[in-house]
Amino acid sequence: MPRIAIGLCTLELHLPGVASLKEKRSILKSLLKRLHGTFNVATSEVDYHDIWESSVIAIVTVTTSTHHVDQSMSAIITWIEKHYPDAQIVNQEIEIV
């Protein structure tokens, strides 16, 4: 049976200038959809649901290599910083199971 590696990346985001939950959800919906489409990962907002300028998102991938998990998560973080500069990453945590 092949080895399975599950990677979980939790990112705390600061969204400066967001003035409503509707605006926040619009940004997050776009971000999460693009992450799924670009990297084939599962995504979800997991905390700070009712706080306009903050969010915690979770990104999960399943593969056969812990090295691939590390590479994927690093690429995802770099991609977010490049394509969503207004979503500032305040804290990040990567776990591999």
C-alpha positions, 0 to 999 in steps of 0.5 A, a space after each residue: 500500500 502506498 504511503 499517504 501524506 495529508 497536508 493542512 495549512 492554516 492561514 490567518 489573514 488580515 484584510 485591511 480596508 474591508 468594510 462589510 461581511 459581504 465584501 469580505 466574503 466576496 474576497 474569500 470566495 474568489 480566493 478559495 475558488 482560485 486556490 481549488 482550481 489552481 492547486 486542486 486543494 480543499 479550502 474553507 474559512 474556519 474561523 473569524 466568520 463575523 469579523 470584517 478584517 480577519 479570517 482564518 482559512 484552511 487548505 488541505 492536500 493529499 498526496 504520497 510524499 511529505 516533500 510534495 506537501 511542503 512544496 505545494 504549501 510553499 507554492 500556495 503561500 507564495 501565490 496568495 502573496 502575489 495574487 492577493 496582496 491585500 490579504 496579508 498573512 498574519 500567521 501560518 501553520 503547516 501540519 503533515 500527517 
